[in-house]
Amino acid sequence: MTVNEILKSETPVLVDFYAEWCGPCKTMAPILKQLKDRKGEDVRIVKIDVDKYPELSGKYKISGVPTLLLFKGGKLLWRQSGVVPLQQLESLI
């Protein structure tokens, strides 16, 4: 399944653009795990390493990490850079 196919899903898809060397990205990882634990099948979480997939980072104009994008049905609904609290993510989804 390609990224484009995943993003067209009617289930909300939260994309986490991150990098291994990024401190705030390491802070974000357990928050995303908690979100998945709480929301289960109501959300898909996709992690994209900006160093391994520079073409995707360029397509979405990712300039800083972490950057989170929320898609549903192929449409970008929300975007934010930096660490996002669990409660804010839950209310979005």
Summary of the structure (lengths in Angstrom):
residues: 93
radius of gyration: 12.3
end to end distance: 22.6
largest distance: 32.4
contacts: 256
relative contact order: 0.26
helix: 41%
strand: 27%
